[in-house]
């Protein structure tokens, strides 16, 4: 049995937070349906809060999804290659993903800082600062970066074992 390290615990905690957000989203939609159709009193905040929850849920859940192998994979293509080539392609894919994630982390941190300094607000029904949402992007991609690096190392180890 594999022992969990700190990254595993963090990714699992992020998945639990994403799950809690999904539960909250379902409850809010149920409340809105009941309020609208049974009490003829729709709530103006529900759609916007659900938008923010969906946005946040994606960045909390994506790193865990990568960890468990739930992201898109083209097995029909990669299955045609030897184990060694599959590991090489996996390593290439992981390093490319880590580079993209690193760029997104850096860019989103710069945008979040700028948004914080200028005080940009997201204004619909509820006015909220923009920077926390941009920081969520940075957080999600930071842990995607860590998971991609871990997968890269794993692919390289398996590449050497197979060769």
C-alpha positions, 0 to 999 in steps of 0.5 A: 500500500502506498503511503500518502505524502504531503502533496497527496494529502493536500490534493485530497483536501482540495478534492474534498473542498471541491466536493463540498462546493458541489454539494453547496451548489446543489443545495443552492439550486434546490433552494432557488427552485423551491423559493421560485416555484413554491413561494414565488420568491426567487432569490437574486443571488443564487445564479451568481453564487453558483457561477463562483462556486463552479469556477472555484470547484474547477480549480480545486478539483483539477489537481486531484483529477490529474492525480487519479488519472481522470483527465483526457487520455488517448488510450487508443493512440498510445496503446499502439506503442511499446511500454518504453515509448508510452513512458517517454510520451507520458514524460513528455506530456507531463513536462509540457503540462508542468511548463504550461502550469508554471506559466499560468501560475506566474501570469495569474499571480501577476494579474491577481496582484494588479487586480488587488492594487487597482481594486477591480471588482466583479459587479453583478448582483453582488460586488466582490473583489476579482483577485481572490478568483485569480488567486484560485487559478494560481492555486489550482495550477500550482498544484497541477504543476506539482502533480505534473512534476511528480508524474514526470519523475514517475514516467522517467523511473518507469522508462528506465525500468522498462529499458 
